[in-house]
Amino acid sequence: MCHLIRLRAIAFVLTSALAWAQESVTWHDPSKHGVQFVTVEDGVRLEVLDWGGTGRPVVLLAGYLTAHVYDDFAAKLSESCHVYGITRRGYGASSHPESGYTAQRSADDVLQVLDSLRLTARPVLVGHSFGGQDLSTLGAEHSDRIAGLVYLNSAEDPTLGLAEYGVEPADPKKLPASMHEGSPPSHQSFEAYWDWQLRTHGVAFPEAELRQLYVVNADGTMGSYLGSQSVRDAMFKGIRTSPTLNMDPCAAAAVLLDIVERSMHASRSEWLFFRELPFRGFGWRRQCGC
C-alpha cells in the first residue's frame, strides 16, 4: 500500500513538472515588440516595449497595468507611428522599490525614459487611467518636449472626491441583469480566463498582460494576483499631494492650450484631437473666462 502511494506521488510530481515544462516551452508572447530596460534611479529599472513603426513617436502609458496591455492596440498604431510603451515602477517586469510612487516621481521616470530613447521628434504621449496623471504633470512642466497628449479615460481632477462631481454612485441592485457578471472567472488556464473576460466584458487583455498580472503556476494554471495594494495606495496618495496636479485652473488651461497650439503646426496626419481636458474637466473655462 505504501509502495503504491509512493508511486502515485512520484507520478503526480512528474506530471506537474512535464506540464510546467510544456507550458514554459510552448507559450511565447506573439506581440512583435522589442524589450529593453532603462535605469531611471539607482536600483530602479523600467521595462520599455518597442513595437517599431515609422513616423512620429507615440509613447503609451498604462495605469495599474503594464505596457503589455497595449500589445494589440500598439500593433495597429505602428502602421503610422513609432510606438513605445512604458511599464511603471511597481508593476510587471519593472523594479518594485519601496518608494518613488508620487505623481512627480512617476512623471520624472517617464522623462528619463524619453531621454534614453533619443527620439528625433517630440512624442505624443497617450495615458490610460493613472497614466493621465503622468501626462498632466509632464504637460505642465515640459510642454516644449511634447507634441500632444491623449487621455484615455484618465482626465479626472485629483483634487475632487466622487461626491463633488454631483453624481450618485450606482446602486448595484438596480443595474440591469446584463451588467451583472455571470459565471465566476476561470483560473484553469490563461486562455480560459481570457475567454471569460471577453465573454463577460466584451474585451479581454492580451495573454501577455495576464501573465504579468498573475502568478503562472507550475501546471500552467493562473495563480494569485501579483499587484500590490500598497503600491496603488502610494500612487493615489501621491496625486493628492502633487502641487502640479493641484495647480490653478487658469495656469492649467494655458499649458493645455500651448500644447494644442504646438500640435496645430504638425502635419494633418499627425494631428490629434484632445477629447478630454484635465484639471477640473471643462470647469476651467468658467473659472478663467477662457
Phi, psi and omega per residue, in radians:
M1 nan -0.824 3.122
C2 -1.081 -0.664 3.138
H3 -1.105 -0.716 -3.134
L4 -1.141 -0.728 3.121
I5 -1.096 -0.708 -3.140
R6 -1.113 -0.726 3.133
L7 -1.121 -0.701 3.127
R8 -1.153 -0.658 3.120
A9 -1.131 -0.744 3.119
I10 -1.116 -0.716 3.138
A11 -1.101 -0.691 3.132
F12 -1.126 -0.766 3.137
V13 -1.101 -0.770 3.140
L14 -1.111 -0.737 3.136
T15 -1.084 -0.757 3.126
S16 -1.112 -0.738 -3.135
A17 -1.118 -0.727 3.134
L18 -1.151 -0.696 3.125
A19 -1.111 -0.733 3.119
W20 -1.117 -0.764 -3.133
A21 -1.100 -0.741 3.138
Q22 -1.125 -0.726 3.122
E23 -1.073 -0.760 -3.091
S24 -1.166 -0.636 -3.060
V25 -1.423 -0.711 -2.982
T26 -1.432 -0.560 -3.097
W27 -1.487 2.367 3.039
H28 -2.503 2.665 -3.130
D29 -1.247 2.017 -3.095
P30 -1.305 -0.252 -3.118
S31 -1.207 2.308 -3.086
K32 -1.558 1.239 3.115
H33 -2.170 2.649 2.994
G34 -1.517 2.802 3.139
V35 -2.272 2.296 3.014
Q36 -2.449 2.868 3.123
F37 -2.140 2.297 -3.094
V38 -1.990 2.223 3.092
T39 -1.402 2.117 -3.107
V40 -1.914 -0.182 -3.114
E41 -2.905 2.767 3.127
D42 -0.950 2.080 3.106
G43 1.383 0.124 -3.118
V44 -2.178 2.059 3.110
R45 -2.111 2.478 3.095
L46 -1.939 2.440 3.061
E47 -1.331 2.288 3.122
V48 -2.190 2.140 3.111
L49 -1.722 2.523 -3.119
D50 -2.283 1.877 -3.130
W51 -1.539 -0.009 3.133
G52 1.293 -2.794 -3.087
G53 1.874 2.986 3.132
T54 -2.183 2.723 -3.124
G55 1.942 -2.894 -3.103
R56 -1.081 2.418 3.105
P57 -1.219 2.412 3.067
V58 -2.159 2.245 -3.103
V59 -2.016 2.109 -3.080
L60 -1.688 2.250 -3.132
L61 -2.094 2.213 3.133
A62 -1.647 2.984 3.096
G63 -1.656 -1.730 -3.127
Y64 -1.670 0.523 3.125
L65 -2.248 -2.972 3.096
T66 -1.940 3.035 -3.134
A67 -1.146 -0.332 -3.137
H68 -1.150 -0.312 3.128
V69 -1.123 -0.330 -3.132
Y70 -1.617 0.123 -3.023
D71 -0.864 -0.895 -3.095
D72 -1.280 -0.725 -3.127
F73 -1.085 -0.787 -3.067
A74 -1.142 -0.623 -3.127
A75 -1.044 -0.652 3.124
K76 -1.262 -0.696 3.136
L77 -1.140 -0.538 -3.069
S78 -1.159 -0.170 3.096
E79 -1.231 -0.372 -3.129
S80 -2.346 -0.029 -3.131
C81 -2.443 2.863 2.962
H82 -1.685 2.018 -2.916
V83 -1.874 2.284 3.059
Y84 -2.162 2.796 3.049
G85 -2.467 2.516 -3.108
I86 -2.111 2.246 3.007
T87 -1.625 2.071 -3.062
R88 -1.197 2.803 3.099
R89 -1.017 2.528 3.135
G90 1.604 -0.055 -3.095
Y91 -2.329 2.588 3.025
G92 0.939 -2.359 -3.074
A93 -1.442 -0.126 3.069
S94 -1.241 2.835 -3.136
S95 -1.102 2.668 -3.138
H96 -2.103 1.225 -3.130
P97 -1.276 2.942 -3.133
E98 -1.405 -0.304 -3.091
S99 -2.394 3.112 3.089
G100 1.675 0.513 -3.067
Y101 -1.886 0.336 3.053
T102 -1.333 2.810 3.108
A103 -1.066 -0.664 -3.136
Q104 -1.143 -0.787 -3.131
R105 -1.160 -0.648 3.112
S106 -1.101 -0.764 3.105
A107 -1.143 -0.672 3.101
D108 -1.097 -0.642 3.094
D109 -1.052 -0.803 3.139
V110 -1.067 -0.745 -3.141
L111 -1.096 -0.666 3.096
Q112 -1.080 -0.717 3.120
V113 -1.148 -0.759 3.126
L114 -1.032 -0.711 3.105
D115 -1.084 -0.722 -3.074
S116 -1.225 -0.487 -3.118
L117 -1.317 -0.298 3.130
R118 0.878 0.951 -3.107
L119 -1.175 2.529 -3.112
T120 -1.581 -0.121 3.100
A121 -2.502 2.720 3.110
R122 -1.133 2.332 -3.049
P123 -1.504 2.760 2.900
V124 -1.634 2.227 3.134
L125 -1.759 2.306 -3.139
V126 -2.098 2.142 -3.090
G127 -2.228 2.343 3.060
H128 -1.918 2.461 3.071
S129 1.002 -2.178 -3.122
F130 -1.079 -0.369 3.097
G131 -1.013 -0.447 3.099
G132 -1.126 -0.502 3.095
Q133 -1.185 -0.613 3.054
D134 -1.088 -0.751 -3.137
L135 -1.080 -0.786 -3.097
S136 -1.106 -0.743 3.137
T137 -1.150 -0.821 -3.133
L138 -1.169 -0.642 3.111
G139 -1.127 -0.648 -3.127
A140 -1.277 -0.609 -3.017
E141 -1.765 -0.423 -3.034
H142 -2.439 0.860 -3.113
S143 -1.072 -0.450 3.140
D144 -1.271 -0.217 -3.124
R145 -1.683 -0.075 -2.940
I146 -2.162 2.396 3.105
A147 -1.562 -0.426 -3.119
G148 -3.065 2.785 3.097
L149 -2.190 2.315 3.098
V150 -2.172 2.042 -3.116
Y151 -1.705 2.125 3.095
L152 -1.836 1.641 -3.133
N153 0.895 0.898 -3.008
S154 -2.604 0.401 -3.022
A155 -1.879 0.488 -3.130
E156 -1.251 2.746 3.106
D157 -1.444 2.073 -3.093
P158 -1.219 -0.216 -3.121
T159 -1.531 -0.155 -3.083
L160 -1.850 2.475 3.023
G161 -1.529 2.966 -3.088
L162 -1.026 -0.720 -3.098
A163 -1.124 -0.488 -3.079
E164 -1.302 -0.194 3.062
Y165 -1.407 -0.180 3.131
G166 1.318 0.342 3.141
V167 -2.055 2.173 3.134
E168 -1.306 2.406 3.069
P169 -1.019 2.510 -3.130
A170 -1.198 2.461 3.072
D171 -1.515 1.967 -3.099
P172 -0.953 -0.513 -3.097
K173 -1.249 -0.339 -3.097
K174 -1.753 0.000 3.129
L175 -1.271 2.563 3.096
P176 -1.123 2.733 -3.073
A177 -1.000 -0.567 -3.100
S178 -1.150 -0.327 -3.115
M179 -1.671 -0.029 3.076
H180 -1.603 2.414 3.110
E181 -1.173 2.425 3.139
G182 -1.470 -1.902 -3.120
S183 -1.219 2.611 3.102
P184 -1.163 2.747 -3.128
P185 -1.118 2.562 3.101
S186 -1.684 2.223 3.087
H187 -1.841 0.318 -3.122
Q188 -1.104 -0.607 3.080
S189 -2.779 2.889 3.103
F190 -1.179 -0.584 3.109
E191 -1.155 -0.706 3.130
A192 -1.141 -0.692 3.113
Y193 -1.159 -0.724 3.107
W194 -1.043 -0.769 3.115
D195 -1.072 -0.738 3.132
W196 -1.123 -0.745 -3.124
Q197 -1.083 -0.763 -3.138
L198 -1.164 -0.748 -3.118
R199 -1.169 -0.646 -3.050
T200 -1.462 -0.720 -3.015
H201 -1.905 -0.202 -3.111
G202 1.487 -0.175 3.066
V203 -2.431 2.826 -3.141
A204 -2.571 2.570 3.073
F205 -1.218 2.594 2.972
P206 -1.003 2.583 -3.103
E207 -1.055 -0.564 3.118
A208 -1.054 -0.648 3.111
E209 -1.181 -0.735 3.114
L210 -1.055 -0.626 -3.138
R211 -1.291 -0.311 3.030
Q212 -1.437 -0.466 -3.027
L213 -1.611 -0.426 -3.056
Y214 -2.223 2.641 3.062
V215 -1.132 2.406 3.027
V216 -1.643 1.893 -3.126
N217 -1.210 2.833 -3.097
A218 -1.047 -0.522 -3.129
D219 -1.605 0.148 3.099
G220 1.573 -0.087 3.114
T221 -1.383 2.899 3.118
M222 -1.414 2.355 3.106
G223 -1.749 -2.621 -3.068
S224 -1.328 2.795 3.123
Y225 -1.221 2.397 -3.052
L226 -1.624 -0.227 -3.092
G227 -1.131 2.615 -3.113
S228 -1.856 2.150 3.098
Q229 -1.150 -0.575 3.140
S230 -1.141 -0.605 3.092
V231 -1.175 -0.779 3.112
R232 -1.050 -0.767 3.141
D233 -1.092 -0.714 -3.140
A234 -1.157 -0.670 3.112
M235 -1.130 -0.766 -3.126
F236 -1.146 -0.717 3.101
K237 -1.112 -0.625 -3.104
G238 -1.139 -0.603 -3.128
I239 -1.351 -0.454 3.135
R240 -1.239 -0.429 -3.077
T241 -1.895 0.170 -3.103
S242 -1.399 2.100 3.118
P243 -1.134 -0.542 -3.134
T244 -1.212 -0.764 -3.105
L245 -1.324 -0.239 3.098
N246 -1.874 0.457 -3.082
M247 -1.243 2.869 3.096
D248 -1.016 2.372 -3.079
P249 -1.059 -0.542 3.104
C250 -1.161 -0.703 3.098
A251 -1.144 -0.674 3.117
A252 -1.095 -0.756 3.136
A253 -1.073 -0.719 -3.137
A254 -1.083 -0.706 3.123
V255 -1.097 -0.829 -3.107
L256 -1.127 -0.743 -3.139
L257 -1.143 -0.558 3.092
D258 -1.126 -0.756 3.135
I259 -1.165 -0.728 3.105
V260 -1.053 -0.772 -3.137
E261 -1.068 -0.710 3.109
R262 -1.101 -0.708 -3.100
S263 -1.191 -0.477 -3.139
M264 -1.092 -0.364 3.134
H265 -1.492 -0.052 3.101
A266 -1.321 2.901 3.111
S267 -1.201 2.847 -3.093
R268 -0.987 -0.720 -3.101
S269 -1.210 -0.335 -3.104
E270 -1.666 -0.150 -3.072
W271 -1.202 2.318 3.110
L272 -2.120 2.280 3.127
F273 -1.498 2.286 -3.110
F274 -1.499 1.861 -3.055
R275 -1.333 -0.524 -3.081
E276 -2.311 2.662 3.076
L277 -2.125 2.378 3.106
P278 -1.437 -2.930 3.092
F279 1.015 1.271 3.106
R280 1.199 0.543 3.089
G281 0.942 -2.247 3.122
F282 -1.553 0.074 -3.096
G283 -1.073 -0.452 -3.108
W284 -1.144 -0.403 3.086
R285 -1.089 -0.777 -3.103
R286 -1.217 -0.707 -3.071
Q287 -1.319 -0.521 -3.089
C288 -1.692 -0.313 -3.022
G289 1.297 0.393 -3.105
C290 -1.309 nan nan
